[in-house]
Amino acid sequence: MIGCIGGTHIKIIKPSMDEHLFYNRKGYFSRNAMIICDGDMKIRAVDARYPGSSHDSFVWNVSSARQYFLRKYESGDRTSKLLTDC
């Protein structure tokens, strides 16, 4: 698979608990969403579990998508590529 991966912040209202976790570097409350799409612009994965203060690299490092691509690589697949902006 050849695709693109990116993180985006989804704006939310101020949460009543742990508000500091949801305040992002852009100055508002959010969830950090990681989205992967393929070469046909079809969305293949979305992960929006983490608060806005989470860095994109953290979201990637704990994702099941990372584990999937790592297993493919370790089994010999060298054809999968993801383009990112980091």
HTML snippet that shows the backbone in 3Dmol.js (N, CA, C, O; Angstrom):
<script src="https://3Dmol.org/build/3Dmol-min.js"></script>
<div id="view" style="width:600px;height:400px;position:relative"></div>
<script>
const pdb = `
ATOM      1  N   MET A   1       0.835  -1.184   0.000  1.00  0.00           N
ATOM      2  CA  MET A   1       0.000   0.000   0.000  1.00  0.00           C
ATOM      3  C   MET A   1       0.877   1.244   0.000  1.00  0.00           C
ATOM      4  O   MET A   1       1.885   1.313   0.704  1.00  0.00           O
ATOM      5  N   ILE A   2       0.488   2.194  -0.777  1.00  0.00           N
ATOM      6  CA  ILE A   2       1.111   3.509  -0.760  1.00  0.00           C
ATOM      7  C   ILE A   2       0.040   4.481  -0.316  1.00  0.00           C
ATOM      8  O   ILE A   2      -1.061   4.491  -0.865  1.00  0.00           O
ATOM      9  N   GLY A   3       0.358   5.306   0.685  1.00  0.00           N
ATOM     10  CA  GLY A   3      -0.648   6.212   1.205  1.00  0.00           C
ATOM     11  C   GLY A   3      -0.049   7.383   1.936  1.00  0.00           C
ATOM     12  O   GLY A   3       1.166   7.582   1.945  1.00  0.00           O
ATOM     13  N   CYS A   4      -0.913   8.150   2.545  1.00  0.00           N
ATOM     14  CA  CYS A   4      -0.517   9.327   3.327  1.00  0.00           C
ATOM     15  C   CYS A   4      -1.066   9.195   4.738  1.00  0.00           C
ATOM     16  O   CYS A   4      -2.130   8.618   4.964  1.00  0.00           O
ATOM     17  N   ILE A   5      -0.313   9.745   5.678  1.00  0.00           N
ATOM     18  CA  ILE A   5      -0.728   9.747   7.076  1.00  0.00           C
ATOM     19  C   ILE A   5      -0.570  11.154   7.613  1.00  0.00           C
ATOM     20  O   ILE A   5       0.406  11.842   7.313  1.00  0.00           O
ATOM     21  N   GLY A   6      -1.538  11.575   8.407  1.00  0.00           N
ATOM     22  CA  GLY A   6      -1.452  12.903   8.987  1.00  0.00           C
ATOM     23  C   GLY A   6      -2.275  13.018  10.243  1.00  0.00           C
ATOM     24  O   GLY A   6      -3.203  12.245  10.483  1.00  0.00           O
ATOM     25  N   GLY A   7      -1.915  13.992  11.030  1.00  0.00           N
ATOM     26  CA  GLY A   7      -2.660  14.275  12.246  1.00  0.00           C
ATOM     27  C   GLY A   7      -3.406  15.580  12.084  1.00  0.00           C
ATOM     28  O   GLY A   7      -2.943  16.495  11.403  1.00  0.00           O
ATOM     29  N   THR A   8      -4.555  15.661  12.709  1.00  0.00           N
ATOM     30  CA  THR A   8      -5.335  16.892  12.697  1.00  0.00           C
ATOM     31  C   THR A   8      -6.037  17.041  14.040  1.00  0.00           C
ATOM     32  O   THR A   8      -6.329  16.057  14.720  1.00  0.00           O
ATOM     33  N   HIS A   9      -6.297  18.268  14.399  1.00  0.00           N
ATOM     34  CA  HIS A   9      -6.988  18.520  15.656  1.00  0.00           C
ATOM     35  C   HIS A   9      -8.464  18.757  15.387  1.00  0.00           C
ATOM     36  O   HIS A   9      -8.835  19.572  14.542  1.00  0.00           O
ATOM     37  N   ILE A  10      -9.297  18.032  16.119  1.00  0.00           N
ATOM     38  CA  ILE A  10     -10.742  18.192  16.028  1.00  0.00           C
ATOM     39  C   ILE A  10     -11.173  19.000  17.250  1.00  0.00           C
ATOM     40  O   ILE A  10     -11.052  18.543  18.386  1.00  0.00           O
ATOM     41  N   LYS A  11     -11.668  20.186  17.003  1.00  0.00           N
ATOM     42  CA  LYS A  11     -12.041  21.105  18.071  1.00  0.00           C
ATOM     43  C   LYS A  11     -13.209  20.539  18.882  1.00  0.00           C
ATOM     44  O   LYS A  11     -14.174  20.014  18.327  1.00  0.00           O
ATOM     45  N   ILE A  12     -13.097  20.659  20.211  1.00  0.00           N
ATOM     46  CA  ILE A  12     -14.147  20.208  21.122  1.00  0.00           C
ATOM     47  C   ILE A  12     -14.441  21.322  22.130  1.00  0.00           C
ATOM     48  O   ILE A  12     -13.668  22.271  22.262  1.00  0.00           O
ATOM     49  N   ILE A  13     -15.550  21.197  22.829  1.00  0.00           N
ATOM     50  CA  ILE A  13     -15.815  22.144  23.915  1.00  0.00           C
ATOM     51  C   ILE A  13     -14.940  21.760  25.108  1.00  0.00           C
ATOM     52  O   ILE A  13     -14.511  20.613  25.229  1.00  0.00           O
ATOM     53  N   LYS A  14     -14.687  22.705  25.964  1.00  0.00           N
ATOM     54  CA  LYS A  14     -13.832  22.481  27.131  1.00  0.00           C
ATOM     55  C   LYS A  14     -14.400  21.339  27.968  1.00  0.00           C
ATOM     56  O   LYS A  14     -15.543  21.402  28.420  1.00  0.00           O
ATOM     57  N   PRO A  15     -13.592  20.287  28.173  1.00  0.00           N
ATOM     58  CA  PRO A  15     -14.081  19.157  28.990  1.00  0.00           C
ATOM     59  C   PRO A  15     -14.146  19.534  30.466  1.00  0.00           C
ATOM     60  O   PRO A  15     -13.438  20.434  30.917  1.00  0.00           O
ATOM     61  N   SER A  16     -14.988  18.848  31.201  1.00  0.00           N
ATOM     62  CA  SER A  16     -15.139  19.147  32.622  1.00  0.00           C
ATOM     63  C   SER A  16     -14.048  18.494  33.473  1.00  0.00           C
ATOM     64  O   SER A  16     -13.815  18.905  34.610  1.00  0.00           O
ATOM     65  N   MET A  17     -13.381  17.476  32.922  1.00  0.00           N
ATOM     66  CA  MET A  17     -12.301  16.799  33.653  1.00  0.00           C
ATOM     67  C   MET A  17     -11.044  16.763  32.783  1.00  0.00           C
ATOM     68  O   MET A  17     -11.126  16.663  31.558  1.00  0.00           O
ATOM     69  N   ASP A  18      -9.902  16.844  33.422  1.00  0.00           N
ATOM     70  CA  ASP A  18      -8.606  16.752  32.739  1.00  0.00           C
ATOM     71  C   ASP A  18      -8.493  17.729  31.573  1.00  0.00           C
ATOM     72  O   ASP A  18      -7.927  17.397  30.531  1.00  0.00           O
ATOM     73  N   GLU A  19      -9.030  18.927  31.751  1.00  0.00           N
ATOM     74  CA  GLU A  19      -9.057  19.893  30.659  1.00  0.00           C
ATOM     75  C   GLU A  19      -7.671  20.205  30.111  1.00  0.00           C
ATOM     76  O   GLU A  19      -7.522  20.458  28.916  1.00  0.00           O
ATOM     77  N   HIS A  20      -6.657  20.189  30.970  1.00  0.00           N
ATOM     78  CA  HIS A  20      -5.293  20.510  30.529  1.00  0.00           C
ATOM     79  C   HIS A  20      -4.787  19.517  29.479  1.00  0.00           C
ATOM     80  O   HIS A  20      -3.947  19.873  28.653  1.00  0.00           O
ATOM     81  N   LEU A  21      -5.284  18.283  29.502  1.00  0.00           N
ATOM     82  CA  LEU A  21      -4.848  17.288  28.527  1.00  0.00           C
ATOM     83  C   LEU A  21      -5.392  17.582  27.124  1.00  0.00           C
ATOM     84  O   LEU A  21      -4.789  17.195  26.123  1.00  0.00           O
ATOM     85  N   PHE A  22      -6.514  18.257  27.066  1.00  0.00           N
ATOM     86  CA  PHE A  22      -7.174  18.507  25.788  1.00  0.00           C
ATOM     87  C   PHE A  22      -6.804  19.853  25.172  1.00  0.00           C
ATOM     88  O   PHE A  22      -7.160  20.131  24.027  1.00  0.00           O
ATOM     89  N   TYR A  23      -6.086  20.697  25.935  1.00  0.00           N
ATOM     90  CA  TYR A  23      -5.681  22.005  25.416  1.00  0.00           C
ATOM     91  C   TYR A  23      -4.454  21.809  24.540  1.00  0.00           C
ATOM     92  O   TYR A  23      -3.415  21.353  25.017  1.00  0.00           O
ATOM     93  N   ASN A  24      -4.568  22.151  23.258  1.00  0.00           N
ATOM     94  CA  ASN A  24      -3.472  21.875  22.329  1.00  0.00           C
ATOM     95  C   ASN A  24      -2.541  23.069  22.140  1.00  0.00           C
ATOM     96  O   ASN A  24      -2.801  24.160  22.648  1.00  0.00           O
ATOM     97  N   ARG A  25      -1.472  22.852  21.415  1.00  0.00           N
ATOM     98  CA  ARG A  25      -0.460  23.890  21.186  1.00  0.00           C
ATOM     99  C   ARG A  25      -0.976  25.030  20.318  1.00  0.00           C
ATOM    100  O   ARG A  25      -0.341  26.082  20.227  1.00  0.00           O
ATOM    101  N   LYS A  26      -2.118  24.825  19.687  1.00  0.00           N
ATOM    102  CA  LYS A  26      -2.697  25.856  18.829  1.00  0.00           C
ATOM    103  C   LYS A  26      -3.616  26.799  19.610  1.00  0.00           C
ATOM    104  O   LYS A  26      -4.111  27.789  19.070  1.00  0.00           O
ATOM    105  N   GLY A  27      -3.836  26.476  20.886  1.00  0.00           N
ATOM    106  CA  GLY A  27      -4.587  27.379  21.748  1.00  0.00           C
ATOM    107  C   GLY A  27      -6.065  27.080  21.916  1.00  0.00           C
ATOM    108  O   GLY A  27      -6.832  27.970  22.281  1.00  0.00           O
ATOM    109  N   TYR A  28      -6.485  25.836  21.657  1.00  0.00           N
ATOM    110  CA  TYR A  28      -7.884  25.472  21.879  1.00  0.00           C
ATOM    111  C   TYR A  28      -7.980  24.015  22.315  1.00  0.00           C
ATOM    112  O   TYR A  28      -6.999  23.274  22.250  1.00  0.00           O
ATOM    113  N   PHE A  29      -9.160  23.611  22.758  1.00  0.00           N
ATOM    114  CA  PHE A  29      -9.387  22.245  23.217  1.00  0.00           C
ATOM    115  C   PHE A  29      -9.693  21.352  22.016  1.00  0.00           C
ATOM    116  O   PHE A  29     -10.457  21.725  21.126  1.00  0.00           O
ATOM    117  N   SER A  30      -9.077  20.160  22.008  1.00  0.00           N
ATOM    118  CA  SER A  30      -9.251  19.286  20.844  1.00  0.00           C
ATOM    119  C   SER A  30      -8.916  17.842  21.173  1.00  0.00           C
ATOM    120  O   SER A  30      -8.429  17.508  22.253  1.00  0.00           O
ATOM    121  N   ARG A  31      -9.201  17.009  20.192  1.00  0.00           N
ATOM    122  CA  ARG A  31      -8.698  15.635  20.131  1.00  0.00           C
ATOM    123  C   ARG A  31      -7.735  15.601  18.958  1.00  0.00           C
ATOM    124  O   ARG A  31      -7.958  16.258  17.941  1.00  0.00           O
ATOM    125  N   ASN A  32      -6.663  14.832  19.102  1.00  0.00           N
ATOM    126  CA  ASN A  32      -5.698  14.688  18.023  1.00  0.00           C
ATOM    127  C   ASN A  32      -6.058  13.433  17.241  1.00  0.00           C
ATOM    128  O   ASN A  32      -6.013  12.328  17.781  1.00  0.00           O
ATOM    129  N   ALA A  33      -6.411  13.598  15.985  1.00  0.00           N
ATOM    130  CA  ALA A  33      -6.833  12.473  15.153  1.00  0.00           C
ATOM    131  C   ALA A  33      -5.775  12.152  14.107  1.00  0.00           C
ATOM    132  O   ALA A  33      -5.291  13.042  13.407  1.00  0.00           O
ATOM    133  N   MET A  34      -5.419  10.873  14.007  1.00  0.00           N
ATOM    134  CA  MET A  34      -4.508  10.383  12.980  1.00  0.00           C
ATOM    135  C   MET A  34      -5.350   9.723  11.900  1.00  0.00           C
ATOM    136  O   MET A  34      -6.209   8.889  12.186  1.00  0.00           O
ATOM    137  N   ILE A  35      -5.091  10.111  10.649  1.00  0.00           N
ATOM    138  CA  ILE A  35      -5.852   9.575   9.523  1.00  0.00           C
ATOM    139  C   ILE A  35      -4.879   9.045   8.479  1.00  0.00           C
ATOM    140  O   ILE A  35      -3.899   9.708   8.140  1.00  0.00           O
ATOM    141  N   ILE A  36      -5.154   7.844   7.971  1.00  0.00           N
ATOM    142  CA  ILE A  36      -4.348   7.241   6.900  1.00  0.00           C
ATOM    143  C   ILE A  36      -5.259   7.031   5.702  1.00  0.00           C
ATOM    144  O   ILE A  36      -6.339   6.454   5.827  1.00  0.00           O
ATOM    145  N   CYS A  37      -4.816   7.504   4.535  1.00  0.00           N
ATOM    146  CA  CYS A  37      -5.563   7.232   3.311  1.00  0.00           C
ATOM    147  C   CYS A  37      -4.624   6.586   2.294  1.00  0.00           C
ATOM    148  O   CYS A  37      -3.407   6.761   2.353  1.00  0.00           O
ATOM    149  N   ASP A  38      -5.214   5.836   1.361  1.00  0.00           N
ATOM    150  CA  ASP A  38      -4.403   5.160   0.351  1.00  0.00           C
ATOM    151  C   ASP A  38      -4.251   6.037  -0.891  1.00  0.00           C
ATOM    152  O   ASP A  38      -4.704   7.182  -0.912  1.00  0.00           O
ATOM    153  N   GLY A  39      -3.620   5.499  -1.907  1.00  0.00           N
ATOM    154  CA  GLY A  39      -3.365   6.235  -3.137  1.00  0.00           C
ATOM    155  C   GLY A  39      -4.616   6.603  -3.908  1.00  0.00           C
ATOM    156  O   GLY A  39      -4.573   7.470  -4.780  1.00  0.00           O
ATOM    157  N   ASP A  40      -5.738   5.952  -3.596  1.00  0.00           N
ATOM    158  CA  ASP A  40      -7.018   6.278  -4.225  1.00  0.00           C
ATOM    159  C   ASP A  40      -7.836   7.240  -3.367  1.00  0.00           C
ATOM    160  O   ASP A  40      -9.018   7.467  -3.622  1.00  0.00           O
ATOM    161  N   MET A  41      -7.183   7.804  -2.343  1.00  0.00           N
ATOM    162  CA  MET A  41      -7.810   8.744  -1.406  1.00  0.00           C
ATOM    163  C   MET A  41      -8.931   8.104  -0.590  1.00  0.00           C
ATOM    164  O   MET A  41      -9.854   8.786  -0.144  1.00  0.00           O
ATOM    165  N   LYS A  42      -8.841   6.796  -0.401  1.00  0.00           N
ATOM    166  CA  LYS A  42      -9.801   6.067   0.433  1.00  0.00           C
ATOM    167  C   LYS A  42      -9.228   6.025   1.852  1.00  0.00           C
ATOM    168  O   LYS A  42      -8.074   5.641   2.046  1.00  0.00           O
ATOM    169  N   ILE A  43     -10.026   6.416   2.831  1.00  0.00           N
ATOM    170  CA  ILE A  43      -9.560   6.393   4.216  1.00  0.00           C
ATOM    171  C   ILE A  43      -9.429   4.953   4.674  1.00  0.00           C
ATOM    172  O   ILE A  43     -10.373   4.168   4.580  1.00  0.00           O
ATOM    173  N   ARG A  44      -8.244   4.617   5.171  1.00  0.00           N
ATOM    174  CA  ARG A  44      -7.942   3.252   5.617  1.00  0.00           C
ATOM    175  C   ARG A  44      -7.887   3.116   7.130  1.00  0.00           C
ATOM    176  O   ARG A  44      -8.082   2.020   7.655  1.00  0.00           O
ATOM    177  N   ALA A  45      -7.626   4.211   7.841  1.00  0.00           N
ATOM    178  CA  ALA A  45      -7.553   4.139   9.306  1.00  0.00           C
ATOM    179  C   ALA A  45      -7.776   5.520   9.897  1.00  0.00           C
ATOM    180  O   ALA A  45      -7.346   6.528   9.338  1.00  0.00           O
ATOM    181  N   VAL A  46      -8.460   5.552  11.046  1.00  0.00           N
ATOM    182  CA  VAL A  46      -8.673   6.773  11.809  1.00  0.00           C
ATOM    183  C   VAL A  46      -8.506   6.416  13.278  1.00  0.00           C
ATOM    184  O   VAL A  46      -9.034   5.407  13.745  1.00  0.00           O
ATOM    185  N   ASP A  47      -7.775   7.244  13.996  1.00  0.00           N
ATOM    186  CA  ASP A  47      -7.624   7.056  15.438  1.00  0.00           C
ATOM    187  C   ASP A  47      -7.756   8.424  16.094  1.00  0.00           C
ATOM    188  O   ASP A  47      -6.871   9.268  15.958  1.00  0.00           O
ATOM    189  N   ALA A  48      -8.852   8.644  16.802  1.00  0.00           N
ATOM    190  CA  ALA A  48      -9.108   9.935  17.455  1.00  0.00           C
ATOM    191  C   ALA A  48      -9.301   9.756  18.959  1.00  0.00           C
ATOM    192  O   ALA A  48     -10.100  10.456  19.582  1.00  0.00           O
ATOM    193  N   ARG A  49      -8.559   8.812  19.531  1.00  0.00           N
ATOM    194  CA  ARG A  49      -8.720   8.505  20.960  1.00  0.00           C
ATOM    195  C   ARG A  49      -7.986   9.460  21.882  1.00  0.00           C
ATOM    196  O   ARG A  49      -8.300   9.513  23.071  1.00  0.00           O
ATOM    197  N   TYR A  50      -7.026  10.212  21.383  1.00  0.00           N
ATOM    198  CA  TYR A  50      -6.116  10.923  22.268  1.00  0.00           C
ATOM    199  C   TYR A  50      -6.408  12.418  22.341  1.00  0.00           C
ATOM    200  O   TYR A  50      -6.857  13.023  21.368  1.00  0.00           O
ATOM    201  N   PRO A  51      -6.146  13.006  23.515  1.00  0.00           N
ATOM    202  CA  PRO A  51      -6.420  14.430  23.700  1.00  0.00           C
ATOM    203  C   PRO A  51      -5.480  15.309  22.872  1.00  0.00           C
ATOM    204  O   PRO A  51      -4.428  14.861  22.414  1.00  0.00           O
ATOM    205  N   GLY A  52      -5.879  16.556  22.695  1.00  0.00           N
ATOM    206  CA  GLY A  52      -5.142  17.493  21.864  1.00  0.00           C
ATOM    207  C   GLY A  52      -3.718  17.762  22.283  1.00  0.00           C
ATOM    208  O   GLY A  52      -2.909  18.178  21.454  1.00  0.00           O
ATOM    209  N   SER A  53      -3.377  17.538  23.550  1.00  0.00           N
ATOM    210  CA  SER A  53      -1.995  17.764  23.980  1.00  0.00           C
ATOM    211  C   SER A  53      -1.060  16.648  23.518  1.00  0.00           C
ATOM    212  O   SER A  53       0.159  16.784  23.625  1.00  0.00           O
ATOM    213  N   SER A  54      -1.610  15.556  23.008  1.00  0.00           N
ATOM    214  CA  SER A  54      -0.786  14.432  22.532  1.00  0.00           C
ATOM    215  C   SER A  54      -0.118  14.798  21.211  1.00  0.00           C
ATOM    216  O   SER A  54      -0.752  15.340  20.306  1.00  0.00           O
ATOM    217  N   HIS A  55       1.161  14.495  21.119  1.00  0.00           N
ATOM    218  CA  HIS A  55       1.917  14.763  19.890  1.00  0.00           C
ATOM    219  C   HIS A  55       1.577  13.711  18.837  1.00  0.00           C
ATOM    220  O   HIS A  55       1.259  12.568  19.166  1.00  0.00           O
ATOM    221  N   ASP A  56       1.649  14.113  17.562  1.00  0.00           N
ATOM    222  CA  ASP A  56       1.373  13.180  16.464  1.00  0.00           C
ATOM    223  C   ASP A  56       2.235  11.922  16.561  1.00  0.00           C
ATOM    224  O   ASP A  56       1.763  10.821  16.276  1.00  0.00           O
ATOM    225  N   SER A  57       3.496  12.085  16.963  1.00  0.00           N
ATOM    226  CA  SER A  57       4.384  10.916  17.041  1.00  0.00           C
ATOM    227  C   SER A  57       3.917   9.935  18.119  1.00  0.00           C
ATOM    228  O   SER A  57       4.064   8.723  17.959  1.00  0.00           O
ATOM    229  N   PHE A  58       3.359  10.449  19.207  1.00  0.00           N
ATOM    230  CA  PHE A  58       2.818   9.566  20.247  1.00  0.00           C
ATOM    231  C   PHE A  58       1.643   8.775  19.694  1.00  0.00           C
ATOM    232  O   PHE A  58       1.569   7.560  19.876  1.00  0.00           O
ATOM    233  N   VAL A  59       0.722   9.459  19.018  1.00  0.00           N
ATOM    234  CA  VAL A  59      -0.454   8.795  18.464  1.00  0.00           C
ATOM    235  C   VAL A  59      -0.017   7.693  17.500  1.00  0.00           C
ATOM    236  O   VAL A  59      -0.578   6.597  17.522  1.00  0.00           O
ATOM    237  N   TRP A  60       0.972   7.968  16.657  1.00  0.00           N
ATOM    238  CA  TRP A  60       1.496   6.969  15.725  1.00  0.00           C
ATOM    239  C   TRP A  60       2.148   5.804  16.478  1.00  0.00           C
ATOM    240  O   TRP A  60       1.884   4.641  16.172  1.00  0.00           O
ATOM    241  N   ASN A  61       2.985   6.111  17.445  1.00  0.00           N
ATOM    242  CA  ASN A  61       3.742   5.066  18.148  1.00  0.00           C
ATOM    243  C   ASN A  61       2.873   4.085  18.917  1.00  0.00           C
ATOM    244  O   ASN A  61       3.273   2.938  19.119  1.00  0.00           O
ATOM    245  N   VAL A  62       1.693   4.510  19.348  1.00  0.00           N
ATOM    246  CA  VAL A  62       0.819   3.601  20.097  1.00  0.00           C
ATOM    247  C   VAL A  62      -0.318   3.046  19.233  1.00  0.00           C
ATOM    248  O   VAL A  62      -1.211   2.369  19.743  1.00  0.00           O
ATOM    249  N   SER A  63      -0.286   3.328  17.946  1.00  0.00           N
ATOM    250  CA  SER A  63      -1.387   2.920  17.070  1.00  0.00           C
ATOM    251  C   SER A  63      -1.284   1.468  16.607  1.00  0.00           C
ATOM    252  O   SER A  63      -0.194   0.903  16.510  1.00  0.00           O
ATOM    253  N   SER A  64      -2.428   0.891  16.329  1.00  0.00           N
ATOM    254  CA  SER A  64      -2.452  -0.448  15.743  1.00  0.00           C
ATOM    255  C   SER A  64      -1.967  -0.395  14.290  1.00  0.00           C
ATOM    256  O   SER A  64      -1.467  -1.393  13.770  1.00  0.00           O
ATOM    257  N   ALA A  65      -2.110   0.758  13.635  1.00  0.00           N
ATOM    258  CA  ALA A  65      -1.608   0.906  12.260  1.00  0.00           C
ATOM    259  C   ALA A  65      -0.088   0.756  12.228  1.00  0.00           C
ATOM    260  O   ALA A  65       0.452   0.122  11.321  1.00  0.00           O
ATOM    261  N   ARG A  66       0.603   1.334  13.206  1.00  0.00           N
ATOM    262  CA  ARG A  66       2.059   1.187  13.272  1.00  0.00           C
ATOM    263  C   ARG A  66       2.442  -0.284  13.429  1.00  0.00           C
ATOM    264  O   ARG A  66       3.362  -0.768  12.770  1.00  0.00           O
ATOM    265  N   GLN A  67       1.739  -0.979  14.295  1.00  0.00           N
ATOM    266  CA  GLN A  67       2.010  -2.396  14.496  1.00  0.00           C
ATOM    267  C   GLN A  67       1.766  -3.183  13.214  1.00  0.00           C
ATOM    268  O   GLN A  67       2.532  -4.088  12.884  1.00  0.00           O
ATOM    269  N   TYR A  68       0.709  -2.843  12.497  1.00  0.00           N
ATOM    270  CA  TYR A  68       0.388  -3.507  11.235  1.00  0.00           C
ATOM    271  C   TYR A  68       1.526  -3.333  10.223  1.00  0.00           C
ATOM    272  O   TYR A  68       2.001  -4.308   9.640  1.00  0.00           O
ATOM    273  N   PHE A  69       1.957  -2.085  10.020  1.00  0.00           N
ATOM    274  CA  PHE A  69       3.023  -1.834   9.050  1.00  0.00           C
ATOM    275  C   PHE A  69       4.360  -2.414   9.503  1.00  0.00           C
ATOM    276  O   PHE A  69       5.158  -2.849   8.672  1.00  0.00           O
ATOM    277  N   LEU A  70       4.609  -2.425  10.793  1.00  0.00           N
ATOM    278  CA  LEU A  70       5.832  -3.032  11.319  1.00  0.00           C
ATOM    279  C   LEU A  70       5.839  -4.535  11.053  1.00  0.00           C
ATOM    280  O   LEU A  70       6.860  -5.079  10.632  1.00  0.00           O
ATOM    281  N   ARG A  71       4.712  -5.215  11.293  1.00  0.00           N
ATOM    282  CA  ARG A  71       4.632  -6.657  11.005  1.00  0.00           C
ATOM    283  C   ARG A  71       4.845  -6.935   9.520  1.00  0.00           C
ATOM    284  O   ARG A  71       5.549  -7.878   9.156  1.00  0.00           O
ATOM    285  N   LYS A  72       4.237  -6.114   8.663  1.00  0.00           N
ATOM    286  CA  LYS A  72       4.427  -6.285   7.217  1.00  0.00           C
ATOM    287  C   LYS A  72       5.900  -6.134   6.845  1.00  0.00           C
ATOM    288  O   LYS A  72       6.430  -6.929   6.068  1.00  0.00           O
ATOM    289  N   TYR A  73       6.555  -5.123   7.393  1.00  0.00           N
ATOM    290  CA  TYR A  73       7.967  -4.885   7.102  1.00  0.00           C
ATOM    291  C   TYR A  73       8.823  -6.058   7.587  1.00  0.00           C
ATOM    292  O   TYR A  73       9.696  -6.541   6.865  1.00  0.00           O
ATOM    293  N   GLU A  74       8.567  -6.506   8.804  1.00  0.00           N
ATOM    294  CA  GLU A  74       9.354  -7.604   9.373  1.00  0.00           C
ATOM    295  C   GLU A  74       9.129  -8.919   8.636  1.00  0.00           C
ATOM    296  O   GLU A  74       9.979  -9.808   8.692  1.00  0.00           O
ATOM    297  N   SER A  75       8.001  -9.058   7.947  1.00  0.00           N
ATOM    298  CA  SER A  75       7.744 -10.280   7.180  1.00  0.00           C
ATOM    299  C   SER A  75       8.283 -10.177   5.747  1.00  0.00           C
ATOM    300  O   SER A  75       8.089 -11.084   4.937  1.00  0.00           O
ATOM    301  N   GLY A  76       8.953  -9.080   5.450  1.00  0.00           N
ATOM    302  CA  GLY A  76       9.606  -8.949   4.144  1.00  0.00           C
ATOM    303  C   GLY A  76       8.962  -7.993   3.167  1.00  0.00           C
ATOM    304  O   GLY A  76       9.511  -7.756   2.090  1.00  0.00           O
ATOM    305  N   ASP A  77       7.814  -7.438   3.509  1.00  0.00           N
ATOM    306  CA  ASP A  77       7.138  -6.491   2.607  1.00  0.00           C
ATOM    307  C   ASP A  77       7.896  -5.167   2.603  1.00  0.00           C
ATOM    308  O   ASP A  77       7.989  -4.492   3.628  1.00  0.00           O
ATOM    309  N   ARG A  78       8.432  -4.807   1.453  1.00  0.00           N
ATOM    310  CA  ARG A  78       9.126  -3.532   1.308  1.00  0.00           C
ATOM    311  C   ARG A  78       8.398  -2.629   0.310  1.00  0.00           C
ATOM    312  O   ARG A  78       8.968  -1.657  -0.186  1.00  0.00           O
ATOM    313  N   THR A  79       7.132  -2.956   0.018  1.00  0.00           N
ATOM    314  CA  THR A  79       6.374  -2.185  -0.964  1.00  0.00           C
ATOM    315  C   THR A  79       5.451  -1.153  -0.322  1.00  0.00           C
ATOM    316  O   THR A  79       5.000  -0.229  -0.998  1.00  0.00           O
ATOM    317  N   SER A  80       5.166  -1.294   0.960  1.00  0.00           N
ATOM    318  CA  SER A  80       4.270  -0.344   1.627  1.00  0.00           C
ATOM    319  C   SER A  80       5.032   0.917   1.992  1.00  0.00           C
ATOM    320  O   SER A  80       6.131   0.862   2.544  1.00  0.00           O
ATOM    321  N   LYS A  81       4.427   2.055   1.671  1.00  0.00           N
ATOM    322  CA  LYS A  81       5.038   3.357   1.956  1.00  0.00           C
ATOM    323  C   LYS A  81       3.964   4.299   2.458  1.00  0.00           C
ATOM    324  O   LYS A  81       2.843   4.292   1.948  1.00  0.00           O
ATOM    325  N   LEU A  82       4.296   5.117   3.459  1.00  0.00           N
ATOM    326  CA  LEU A  82       3.406   6.160   3.952  1.00  0.00           C
ATOM    327  C   LEU A  82       4.124   7.488   3.889  1.00  0.00           C
ATOM    328  O   LEU A  82       5.248   7.613   4.375  1.00  0.00           O
ATOM    329  N   LEU A  83       3.491   8.475   3.300  1.00  0.00           N
ATOM    330  CA  LEU A  83       4.026   9.820   3.223  1.00  0.00           C
ATOM    331  C   LEU A  83       3.436  10.637   4.370  1.00  0.00           C
ATOM    332  O   LEU A  83       2.233  10.588   4.627  1.00  0.00           O
ATOM    333  N   THR A  84       4.300  11.387   5.053  1.00  0.00           N
ATOM    334  CA  THR A  84       3.840  12.210   6.173  1.00  0.00           C
ATOM    335  C   THR A  84       4.494  13.581   6.104  1.00  0.00           C
ATOM    336  O   THR A  84       5.410  13.805   5.312  1.00  0.00           O
ATOM    337  N   ASP A  85       4.024  14.483   6.929  1.00  0.00           N
ATOM    338  CA  ASP A  85       4.548  15.841   6.921  1.00  0.00           C
ATOM    339  C   ASP A  85       5.474  16.131   8.093  1.00  0.00           C
ATOM    340  O   ASP A  85       5.828  17.287   8.322  1.00  0.00           O
ATOM    341  N   CYS A  86       5.874  15.110   8.838  1.00  0.00           N
ATOM    342  CA  CYS A  86       6.684  15.391  10.034  1.00  0.00           C
ATOM    343  C   CYS A  86       8.145  15.593   9.755  1.00  0.00           C
ATOM    344  O   CYS A  86       8.922  15.834  10.679  1.00  0.00           O
TER     345      CYS A  86
END
`;
const viewer = $3Dmol.createViewer("view");
viewer.addModel(pdb, "pdb");
viewer.setStyle({}, {cartoon: {color: "spectrum"}});
viewer.zoomTo();
viewer.render();
</script>
